[in-house]
Amino acid sequence: MTADTVRVPPNPVSDNAFLADFAAMSTFGATPAGGVERQAGTTADGENRRWLAAWLAERGFEVRYDRIGNMFGLYELVPGAPYVLAGSHLDSQPRGGRYDGAYGVLAAAHAATRLLDHFRANPGAARYNIAVVNWFNEEGSRFKPSMQGSGVFTGKLALQEALDTTDVDGVSVAEALGALDMLGERDVFTVGDHHTAGGVQVASYAEIHIEQGRELDKAGVPIGIVPSTWGANKYEISVVGAQSHTGATAIADRQDALLGAAKVVVALRELADSYGEDLHTSCGQLTVYPNSPVVVAREVHMHLDLRSPSDQLLDEADARLNRTLAEIEVAADVHIERRFAHTWKGHTYTPEGVTLAEAAIEALELNSMHVRTRAGHDSTNMKDVVPTVMLFIPSVDGVSHAENEFTHDKDLTTGVDVLTETMARMVEGDL
């Protein structure tokens, strides 16, 4: 077949079925303001997973879980051959949006079922098998770090370390998944040198996601191809002071951990402003102890991150932050304990995968543009171990991790068409 041949033509009936399924899936953990809340391993997450498992099983997929709770739907086209894997994640942020992650899982599931029809009608065309994945705990809101399931899958995070991770209530990942009966006893796949106890090999990976930025929306372009990712440093720090009385303790005698934490928050923003759009910084969480209205805080736990398209700039910003933290220790009379929580360098996606996606989109007569991802995705892990394709669809006004996150139906279904065409080429061995 030539590059401009459409393997799997778009189908309005399939589009309507996808939108109906997406509406049904969005009821799990639904919030009154139109978002969802189904953090990893919660009841709502488990209900959504069971719904997807039934959906896949009804269509002939074998549903399996690995030792970190990643969920797979496998369909064998070529006995003994490796699998083309596609998906994203169903878990959400607190009061998060309906589209982030969940869209990519359902898009992969629908693309896979379209491909089954295609390859049944074209026997012998497939070189690889097909699998759908729902990665465990991509968001990292309940259990840290983020991208936990794909981190274990790719050997970047130790299995036992991940299983032992606890939430704020002391519930471990192992306990949460065990309560849902979604913790497998063995690995499902082998990836490179990782998971030697696993089963069959992964040939390649594809993921589609809302952009979580405004470039596609502003440009009026329906599809983004991701050639590379920003680097990121995520930290956990503790600002340690001394507990005392808010009324009785002289200002000069206070070791106010919250004052030190406030200075860190301001310093992070000033650091970002000094680099323009080449550095993003944030403080996403503060936990204050003892958090009493009449007590000067003795300790504040904080989660910070730095992100940049330049690894060199990221290292420079990290050094500047380190110096600033030392200055804050003196100014606020506190001690700051800093440790990395999670870090990744900016890397490129498989160039041949970018070319394949471009050909698929051109065959469908759609416009596209390259969009570098600032956010982390499971594909960020996967691209380092297997050929990986990452696609974006527009997110209105770039809103994400919020209940008013929104993507138009036409963009949703166009994305499924593009993912289907891209996966068809991958299954045929073009990547």
N, C-alpha and C positions, 0 to 999 in steps of 0.2 A: 504493500500500500504506500502511496505517496504521502508527503507531509500534509497536503491540503485535503486529504480524504477524511471525512468524518466517520469514525468508527461506530459511535452510538448517537444517533440523531436525537435532539431534544424532543420531548413528548409532553404536551399539555396535560394529559391524563396523569402522567407521573408527577408533574409539577403540583397538581391539585392534591394528590395523595401525600406528597411531602408536606405541604402546608397544613393539611389536616393532622398529620402525625406530629408536626412541630407544635401545633396548638394543644394537642393532647399531652405531649411531653411537658409543656410549659405549666401544666396544672400542678406538677409535683413541687411542693415547697413554694407555691405561688404567694406573693405578697399583695396586699390591697392596692398598692400603687403600681402594679403591673410588672414587677420584677419577680425574682425567685430568691429563696434562701434555702439552700441545700448544701451546707458545708460537708466536707468529706467525712464519710462514715456515720452520718446522722440518719435518723429515720427517713427523712425526705430523700436523701441521697440513695438509701437502700430501696425505697419504693420506686424511684426512677430507674435504678439499675434492674430491678425485677421486671419492670415494664419493657425495657429494652431487651432483656434476656428472652422474654416471651415473644417479642416481635421478631427477633433473629431466629429463634427456634422454629417458629411457624413457617419461616421461609427456607428452612433446611440447613441453617448454620449450626455448628456445634459450639455451644457456649462453655467457656472454661475460664478459670481464675488462676493467676499465678500466686507466688508466695508473698507478694506485697499487695494483692487485691486488684491488680490490673485485670480488666475484663475483656475477653476476646470472643469474637464470633468467627469461626473458621469454616471455610468451604473449599473442599478439595476438587480442583479441576484436572490437575495433572498429578497422579499418585507419586508421592515421594519428592515432589519438587518444592523449592522454597516458596515463601508467601510474600506477596505485596501487601503491606500493612497500611491501613488508613484510619484516621480517627482524630480524637481530641479528648475532651474531658467533660463530664456531666456535673462535677461539683462547682459550687459558686462561692462568691464572696458573701458576707452578711449583707442582706438587702441588695443583692446584686442584680444584674440584668439577665434577661432570658436567653440572650444570644451567645454570650461569651463562653466558648468551649462547647456548649451543648449543641449549637448549630453544626459544628464540625463533626461531632459524633454521628448525628442523624444524617447529615449530608453523606458521610462515608457509608452508612448503612444503606441508604437509598441508591447511591452510586454502585455499591456492590451488587445489589439485587438487579439493577439494570444490566450490569456486566454479566450476571449469570444468564440472563435471557440472550444476551449478545453472543456469548461463547457457546451456548447450547445450539444456537443457529449457525455458528461457525466452528464446528468441531475441528480440533487440531490447531486452532489459531493461538490458543493460550500456551505460554511457556511456563507461567507461574500460577500459583494458587492465590486465593483472595482471603484476607482477614480484616475484620473491623475491630478497633480497639477503643475502649474507654479507659483512659489513664487514671489511676488513683491519685487524688490530692494534688492536682496541678496548682490550685490556688494558694495553698500554704496558709490559709487563714485560721483553720482549726489546729492543724499540725504543721510544724515548720521543719524543713524548708519547703518552698514551693517546688513544683515539678518533681515530687517525691517518687511517684510510681515509675516515671520514665527514668529518673535518676538511678533507681535500683536496677531497672531493666537494662540500662546501658553500662552498669558497673561503676557509675560515678558516686554512688552512695551505698554504703554497706547495708545489707538486708537487715541484720539484727539491730543496727542503729536506728533504722527507720521504724521497725516494728516496736521498738522500745520508746519511741517519741510519745510524749504525753501532751494532752491539751491542758487548758487552765484548770480543769477539774480533776486532773490526774488520770484521766482515761487514756490508755495507750492505743496506738494504732492497731496492735494485735487484738486488743480487747474489743475495739470498735468494729473491726472487720469480722472478728469471731462472732460477735452478737448478731451480725447480719448474715452469717454463714456464707461469707464471700471471701474467705481466705484459703487459697489453694495450698495443696501439700507439696507441689513441685512446680518447676518452671514450665512454661508452655513453649517458649521459643529459645533458640540459641542465637546470639548476636555476636558475631566475630569471636573473640576469645572469651567473651562473658557468658555466664550461665551455661557452663559445660554440662550441668545436670539437666538442662532443658531439652526441648524436643526438636522440632524442625527449624530450619534456618529462615531468617528474614532476608528477602532479596532487596527490598527498598521500602521507603515510607513516604506517605503523602498526608498533608494536613491542610485544611481550609479553615479560616477563622475570620471573624470581623476584624477590621483593621485596628481598632482602638486608637485611631488617629484620624486626621481630617483630610489627608492628601487626596484620597480617591473621591471623597464626597465633594471637596472643593473643585476638583478637576472634572467631575462628572464622568468618571471612568469606572466601569463596572467590575474590573478585575485587577488586582495587584499581584505581581510576581515578586517574591522576596528573594533577593540575591545574597543578602547578608544580614547580620544582627548586630545591634549595639552590644558593647560589653557592659557588665554590671558588677558592682560590689555591694553586697547586702551585709549589714552588720547588726549584731546585738550589742548594746552597751548598757552598763549600769553606772548611774551617777550616784555616788555614795556620800552622804553627809552625816548629820547627827540629828536625831529627833529631839525636839524641844517645844516649849510653849509659845504659841503665836503672840500672846499678849505680854508675857512676863520676860521673855528673852530679848535682851538688847540686840538691835540690828547688827552691831559690830561683832557680837558673839555668835551669830548664827552660822551654821553650816547647812544651808538650805539646798537640798538636792534638787528641788523643783526649780529653783533659780538657775542652778547649773544646767538643768535640762532645757530650760527656756533659752538660755544663751546658745545651746547647741542647735536648737531649732532655727534660731535667727541666723546663726553662722552658716548653716546649711544653705539657706536661701541666698545669703550674700555670696557664698561660693558659687552657686549656680549663676547668679546675676553677673559675676565677673567673667564668665565664659560665654555668655549669650546662650544660643540654642545648642551649643556643642556639649552642654552638661546639664543633666536633669538630676535634681536632688530631692529627697523627701524624708520626712519622719512620719511613718504610717501608724505608729502605735506607741503610747506611753502608758505605763502602769505605775501608779504612785503609791508609796507605802509611808505611813499607814492610811493615807487618804482620808484624814479627819479634818474638819473645818477649823479646829483649834490646835493643830499640831503642825509644826514646821516639818516638812517631809524629810525622812531619813534616807530614802532611796527611791530612785526612779529607774525602771527598766525601759529601754527604748529600742525600736527597730528603725534603722536608717538605711537609705540606699543612695548610691551614686550610679549614674548611667551615662555612657558616652559612646559616640561612634568611633572614637579614637582610643585604643588601648594605652597609648603614650599619655594622652591627656588624662585618662582615668588614673593612671599611676601618679601623675603630677597632682591631681586633685586629692587623691588619697593621702599623699605626703602633706599637702596643705591642711587637710582636715586633721591629721595627726598633730601638727603643730598647734592648730587652733584649740584642740581639746586640751593640750597641755596648758595653754594660756587661760582657758576657762577654769581649769582646776585651781589656778592661783587666784583668779579674779573672784570666784565664788566660794573659795575655801572648801572644795570638795575633792573627792577622788573619782576618776573615771576609769572603769574597767571596760576594755574594748576587745571584742573578738569577732572574727568573721562568722557569719551565719551561712552565707552562700555566695559564690562568685563564679562568673564565667567571662571569658574573653570574647571580643567581637570576632566572629568568623564568617566565612562565606558558606553559602549552601552549594550543593553540587552543581557546577556549571552546566553539565549535561542535562540536569534536571530542569534548570532554568530554560535551556534551549527547547527541551521537550514540551514544557508548559507553553512556551511561546508558540510552538507549532500547533498545539492543541487549540489554543485560543484563536489563532489565525484561521484554522480550519472552520471554527464556529463563527467566523466573521465578526468577532468582538474586538473592542479596543481594550488595551491593557497598558500598564505602566509598571516600572520597577519601584518598589517601596521597601525601604530597609526597616526591619522591625526594631522598635525600641523596647518592647515588652518581651519577657521570656515566654516561651511556649515549649511544649514537649518536643517539638521539632528541633528546638535549640539543643537538646540532648541527642536526639536521634541522628542529626546531621553529622555528628562526629563519628558515627559507627557504621552507618549504611547510607547509600545514595538517597537523598531526601528532597522532596518538593514541598514548598510552602506557598500557599495562595491566600490572598485577602479579598474580601468583599467590603463595600463601603459601610461605614458606621456613621449615621447622621450626626453631624456636628462633632464627631469623634468621641462621643460619650461612651464610657465603659466603666465597669465596676459600680454601676448605679442603676436604680430601678427604671430610669427614663432612657436607658440604652435602647436604640431602635435601628433596625435595618428594614428597608422596603421589601415586600414580598418578591417583587421582580428580581431584585438583587440576590435574594436567597435562592431562588430557583435557577437563576443564571449561574450562580456558584456551583450548584449541584451538577449542572450540565458540564461545566468546565472540569470539575473534579472527576466526573465520570469519564470524560474524554481523555483526561490526563492518565487516570488509572488504567484505562483500556490499553494505552500505549505501553505503560509500565508492565502490565500483565503479559503483553505480547513480546516483551523483552527489549523494548526500545531504551530502557535505562537499566 
